[in-house]
Amino acid sequence: PGTFKSKQGEGLCSPCPPNSRTNSGASSLCSCRSGYYRADSDSPDSACTGEYERERLPAGRLRP
């Protein structure tokens, strides 16, 4: 658990980015932890940011 791979193909899974998680060991996406967000323009490999950083992101462009 806690590993993902955002692109299909060869290669190993990676640990989830900071402030995100997954309950499976072969996920294609790690969801942001409660209170953290990822902008729509961020890649699945990007860390989730907290409330303070959220204020700097464009409104309406957040994914939990």
Buried (B, 14 or more C-beta within 10 A) or exposed (E): EBBBBBEEEEEEBEEBBEBBBBEEEEBEBBBBBEEBBBBEEBEBBBBBBBEEBBEEBEEEEBEE
